Amino acid sequence: MSNRLKNETSPYLLQHAENPVDWYPWCDEAFERARREDKPVFLSIGYSTCHWCHVMAHESFENTATAEILNRYFIAVKVDREERPDIDSVYMSVCQAFTGNGGWPMSIFMTWDKRPFLAGTYFPVRSQYGMPGFSHVLYAVADQWNSGRSGLLRSADQIISHLKQAGSGDIHSNKNTDTDNQAVCEDLPKLAVKLFSDSYDSIYGGFGNAPKFPAPHNLLFLTLYAEQNDRPDVLEMVERTLVQMRKGGIFDHIGFGFSRYSTDRYFLAPHFEKMLYDNALLIMAYAAVYDVTQNRFYLDTAEKTAQYVLREMTAPDGGFYSAQDADSEGEEGKYYTFRPDEVTAVLGMKKGKRFAQAFDITAGGNFEGVNIPNLLKNDDPDDALNDALSGGFREELQKLYDYRRDRFRLHLDDKILTSWNSMMIAGLSVLYRVSRNREYLQAAVNAQLFIERNLNQSQGLCTSWREGKCSANGFLDDYAFYTAALTELYHSTLDSDYLEKAERFCQEAVKRFAGDKNGGFYLSDPGRTELFMNPKETYDGAVPSGNSVMTYNLIRLYQLTEKQEYKALAERQLQYMSYQAQGYLTGHSMFLLAKLMYDNPPERIVIVLKNASELEKIKERLPLLANVTIVSESKAYPLLNDSTTYYVCKDHVCHAPVN
């Protein structure tokens, strides 16, 4: 029997529409019923490709006995974290405050007026792993609600007070003139590089211990720092990390694209779900390092990742889907793993053995008795790694791809998110500029048109779209990433229409989300938030924060347009973010990258065209990060020698015009 989730469009909510739990989506009706019936609210937050969300759903939410307890004592609410990042952000802070960590599924117990008094993540159906069983937790909370509610309410008040106090830790303006602190701010990129160096795994690449996340924004920052400061040792950290990820099982050698993270130190065994945002940012990272090194290994990886996205993650009308699941047939990673006999059955004995030897597919297995294809054991540049990269296994890979696709079914989260689509638009735009392959630019243009037609409503940007339905109002990340996408499209096309749109959405973001006198931007429109707090997220998690991206946007728009309004906003945001970043520098890489671009601006190139037909060839020769403007001939910018003329400024110095 269906519950109230049956009319939702979120794939995650629809996964729970047939549960015996009487789920509500997040809505006034649910909280009003909780008030009327004097029941606590159980809030469950997750996403459709989350492995442990599936486990808790199968164990507890599909369990009739557990559902009966939930339905009797609680009002149960389900939220897709990707549709409501504001709810996810606020209650993740709650979960971390209660337990010291967070993750999904997230389990929150709260009052009808949304005050949390207990939080956790996954609860097993029975007490195990040192964790209480979910039914035990439900009975205990219900008993406390009825017999010791004052203690629960005190807990709610204390946690809210703590979070509000922590959230108000912005640096006030009277401290902004402290010269010692200002000197510290100037050294932030250098200090961050030292911290990355200290945690760098020089043997297997990456930073810190397992699990290892790709964090491409960290690699982008380090790449730019290495280039600006002539630090080959810093670039070496980036290159080794990118090489190990490409060789490892975190990269899908059969169908391409990257999984979310590696569960081990070696980048061998991933958490198998594939997220659009990881692949978008990794395309950028590999493309950027190719631009610096001209090593085709990095371009090949970026292009294969783009091939995966265009083949499996692109909707017919141009938008990009959100994610592919880690599970198939109820088992994590089953879709991606192979046995040697499967390989030889598909490829034949001779080719199958050669392929298995190259990709570490053995009888004993390298992952729970089966095999994740990888190239980690191939270190000789003349061995199978080089063969694989040069296309030596093209035919075999296609056969195994076709076999794998028909072997098991893989769940696709086909909702289209504004912020994640914007990241992919930016990634493909960058890839186009280093590869000159127009397929990537066309895909980026198509996705931007999809957002414009479907996710840009009269009230502004929406967060998500699925089956013709648009979600509620967008958040800071939607405006910040979309502005960045439009800016990257401008850099790739030099079409001023994209720049004008980038300015418009950046200005709208400032209007909607600008913070108080302390600076920064709120996650939600302060006039529309319904929660007990509205965070200003500054640290970068799996994706850069909205505040980091807004810093980047304001700097880029100032450098492109030379408008003083952007300069003033950029400097205010730089100062705000500098203080916020000091306690956790490696968690603010996107901001630090923006700061590098402000302190050491890319070339400023003004082009006066003699003939419009020259533009395509000119674009091929432009530096990746250059700020380029096309202008008509004028007194300020005359043609030199009656030919296309370039006015170039670099390192705070303008040079004589040249042809």
MOKADA-V694169 format. One line per field, one symbol per residue. ss: DSSP state (h for helix, s for strand, l for the rest). A space follows every 50 residues. Layout:
ss=???
This chain:
ss=lllhhhhlllhhhhhllllllllssllhhhhhhhhhhllsssssssllll hhhhhhhhhhhllhhhhhhhhhhsssssssllllhhhhhhhhhhhhhhhl lllllssssslllllssssslllllllsllsllhhhhhhhhhhhhhhlhh hhhhhhhhhhhhhhhhhlllllhhhlllhhhhhhhhlhhhhhhhhhhhhs llllllsllllssllhhhhhhhhhhhhhhllhhhhhhhhhhhhhhhhlll sllllllsllsslllllllssllsshhhhhhhhhhhhhhhhhhllhhhhh hhhhhhhhhhhhlslllllsllssllssllssllllsslhhhhhhhhlhh hhhhhhhhllllllllsllssslllllllllllhhhhhhllllhhhhhhh hhhhhhhllllssllsshhhhhhhhhhhhhhhhhhllhhhhhhhhhhhhh hhhhhssllssslsssllssllsllhhhhhhhhhhhhhhhhhhllhhhhh hhhhhhhhhhhhhsllllllsllllllllllllllllllllllllhhhhh hhhhhhhhhhhllhhhhhhhhhhhhhhhhhhlllhhhlhhhhhhhhhhhl lllssssslllhhhhhhhhlllllllsssssllllllllsllslssssss llsslllsl
